[in-house]
Amino acid sequence: MKIFIVHAHPEPRSFNGALTDTARRCLAEAGHALVVSDLYALGWNPRSDRANFTTVLDPGVFRQQQEEAHASAQDGFAADVRAELDKLLWCDALIFQFPLWWFSLPAMLKGWVDRVFAMGAVYGGGLWYDRGRFAGRRAMLSLTVGGPASMYRPDGLNGDIDRLLYPIQHGMLRFTGFDVLPPVIAWQPARVGDEARQAYLEQYRQRLLALATTTPLQFPSIDDYDPETFTLKTGVAA
Ligand SMILES: Cc1cc2nc3c(=O)[nH]c(=O)nc-3n(C[C@H](O)[C@H](O)[C@H](O)COP(=O)(O)OP(=O)(O)OC[C@H]3O[C@@H](n4cnc5c(N)ncnc54)[C@H](O)[C@@H]3O)c2cc1C
């Protein structure tokens, strides 16, 4: 498989760094092709604005999605965005490696999505959800979380982790067509001790080796929604 990891952590010796090092070793041993975008090492610019493009559709008012569609048609993406788009279009499987920050993605990674998931190149014109550009490809979140798993149950203090991850797994990855695999989560790696951390690394290794065969999360098909109201048709379960 061709695997693309977008890695977002400021410290190479962090546990996130250890997880990506594990991926580098295990995927190479298994004969997979791997590309890693280490956003801090790259000096990635997370700010989305006219610098995303070499083309200009409207010099008076900046409307990002219109500029994205124009740049898609004119090959007008800036070199940093173009390079990430090429990696994205190349891969069979996309992995986001990140620490949970404020119940969400670090701004570096959110800014990567804001700039790279461009209208025209990645979605739009009827390409969305299971009809999306990346239909048939796989995506997975690998994240670390400061708190314990019990804190992220539906009855836990911080609420259900699946609900927190829904904007990423559904709103970004499923929206663009990926089959989204269950996330790999290392809970409170700073507190659990080395044995448990080694078990997290082994768990990740096993999940990487099963990337092609793991059953994806289930989401309704676009065909299950009324085309006018975008609500589920009668009788279809959410
Ligand atoms: C801005 C911000 C917002 C946050 N928001 C949230 C939030 O909303 N919810 C929440 O729960 N938490 C939150 N946190 C906490 C954050 O999620 C955790 O600190 C983070 O997930 C821990 O991962 P890490 O890679 O930074 O761990 P690190 O602290 O870097 O590492 C943990 C431990 O792993 C060890 N380690 C490193 N490499 C290896 C290796 N190869 N083998 C074994 N051990 C190793 C390290 O030495 C360390 O002891 C937030 C933190 C910040 C800074």
The ligand as a MOL file (V3000), in Angstrom:
LIG
                    3D

  0  0  0     0  0            999 V3000
M  V30 BEGIN CTAB
M  V30 COUNTS 53 58 0 0 0
M  V30 BEGIN ATOM
M  V30 1 C -2.5870 23.0010 23.7640 0
M  V30 2 C -2.9440 21.6960 24.4460 0
M  V30 3 C -4.2630 21.3040 24.5000 0
M  V30 4 C -4.6050 20.0750 25.0610 0
M  V30 5 N -5.9180 19.6930 25.0670 0
M  V30 6 C -6.2550 18.4880 25.5810 0
M  V30 7 C -7.6110 18.0310 25.5380 0
M  V30 8 O -8.5030 18.6880 25.0250 0
M  V30 9 N -7.8950 16.8280 26.0920 0
M  V30 10 C -6.9240 16.0480 26.6600 0
M  V30 11 O -7.2380 14.9490 27.1390 0
M  V30 12 N -5.6230 16.4440 26.6900 0
M  V30 13 C -5.2700 17.6250 26.1560 0
M  V30 14 N -3.9550 18.0150 26.1350 0
M  V30 15 C -2.9230 17.0230 26.5730 0
M  V30 16 C -2.3390 16.2990 25.3480 0
M  V30 17 O -3.3560 15.6680 24.6100 0
M  V30 18 C -1.2970 15.2880 25.7900 0
M  V30 19 O -0.2870 15.9740 26.4850 0
M  V30 20 C -0.6990 14.5530 24.6110 0
M  V30 21 O -1.6960 13.8250 23.9450 0
M  V30 22 C 0.3840 13.5830 25.0520 0
M  V30 23 O 1.0740 13.1010 23.9160 0
M  V30 24 P 2.6020 13.5230 23.6650 0
M  V30 25 O 3.0770 12.8780 22.4130 0
M  V30 26 O 2.7360 15.0220 23.7490 0
M  V30 27 O 3.2520 12.8320 24.9140 0
M  V30 28 P 4.6560 13.1340 25.6280 0
M  V30 29 O 4.3620 13.9230 26.8730 0
M  V30 30 O 5.6530 13.6580 24.6750 0
M  V30 31 O 5.1280 11.6690 26.0040 0
M  V30 32 C 4.5180 10.8970 27.0010 0
M  V30 33 C 5.5550 9.9620 27.5400 0
M  V30 34 O 5.9900 9.0580 26.5220 0
M  V30 35 C 7.3840 8.9200 26.6260 0
M  V30 36 N 7.9710 8.4240 25.3740 0
M  V30 37 C 8.4310 9.1220 24.3200 0
M  V30 38 N 8.9450 8.3010 23.4040 0
M  V30 39 C 8.7820 7.0390 23.8650 0
M  V30 40 C 9.0980 5.7550 23.3590 0
M  V30 41 N 9.7010 5.5790 22.1770 0
M  V30 42 N 8.7750 4.6820 24.0930 0
M  V30 43 C 8.1680 4.8280 25.2890 0
M  V30 44 N 7.8640 6.0200 25.8230 0
M  V30 45 C 8.1660 7.1170 25.1210 0
M  V30 46 C 7.8560 10.3020 27.0260 0
M  V30 47 O 9.1490 10.2650 27.5790 0
M  V30 48 C 6.7990 10.6750 28.0390 0
M  V30 49 O 7.1180 10.1740 29.3200 0
M  V30 50 C -3.5950 19.2300 25.6110 0
M  V30 51 C -2.2580 19.6590 25.5710 0
M  V30 52 C -1.9300 20.8740 25.0070 0
M  V30 53 C -0.4820 21.3040 24.9640 0
M  V30 END ATOM
M  V30 BEGIN BOND
M  V30 1 1 1 2
M  V30 2 1 2 3
M  V30 3 2 2 52
M  V30 4 2 3 4
M  V30 5 1 4 5
M  V30 6 1 4 50
M  V30 7 2 5 6
M  V30 8 1 6 7
M  V30 9 1 6 13
M  V30 10 2 7 8
M  V30 11 1 7 9
M  V30 12 1 9 10
M  V30 13 2 10 11
M  V30 14 1 10 12
M  V30 15 2 12 13
M  V30 16 1 13 14
M  V30 17 1 14 15
M  V30 18 1 14 50
M  V30 19 1 15 16
M  V30 20 1 16 17
M  V30 21 1 16 18
M  V30 22 1 18 19
M  V30 23 1 18 20
M  V30 24 1 20 21
M  V30 25 1 20 22
M  V30 26 1 22 23
M  V30 27 1 23 24
M  V30 28 2 24 25
M  V30 29 1 24 26
M  V30 30 1 24 27
M  V30 31 1 27 28
M  V30 32 2 28 29
M  V30 33 1 28 30
M  V30 34 1 28 31
M  V30 35 1 31 32
M  V30 36 1 32 33
M  V30 37 1 33 34
M  V30 38 1 33 48
M  V30 39 1 34 35
M  V30 40 1 35 36
M  V30 41 1 35 46
M  V30 42 1 36 37
M  V30 43 1 36 45
M  V30 44 2 37 38
M  V30 45 1 38 39
M  V30 46 1 39 40
M  V30 47 2 39 45
M  V30 48 1 40 41
M  V30 49 2 40 42
M  V30 50 1 42 43
M  V30 51 2 43 44
M  V30 52 1 44 45
M  V30 53 1 46 47
M  V30 54 1 46 48
M  V30 55 1 48 49
M  V30 56 2 50 51
M  V30 57 1 51 52
M  V30 58 1 52 53
M  V30 END BOND
M  V30 END CTAB
M  END
